[in-house]
Amino acid sequence: MMRRSLDDLIGKKVTLRDHEGRTHDVLFPKDGTYSILGIEFPVYNPIPKFIRTDRGSLRSRIESYYGVKIEIIKDKVYKRKDE
């Protein structure tokens, strides 16, 4: 498995529950990074993207929006390096 960098990070995938009890996968896009003692951490936008589920899967919507193939590892969304 190749090591991922912060440059390849697109955002964070989270499952949220709406007021009707349905769960939705949403993406919190990466806005930038901040550094503490030389260690960089990602900063995520507090407003989620791709909330509605009736327009296809989260993976296909992210790929069509960013125009690249993605890979979801645990809860992080990365650009795929093999393409």
Secondary structure, DSSP 8 states (H G I E B T S, - for coil): -----TTTEEEEEEEEE-TTS-EEEEEEEEEEEEEETTEEEEEE-SS-B---STTS-HHHHHHHHHSS-EEEETTEEEE-S--
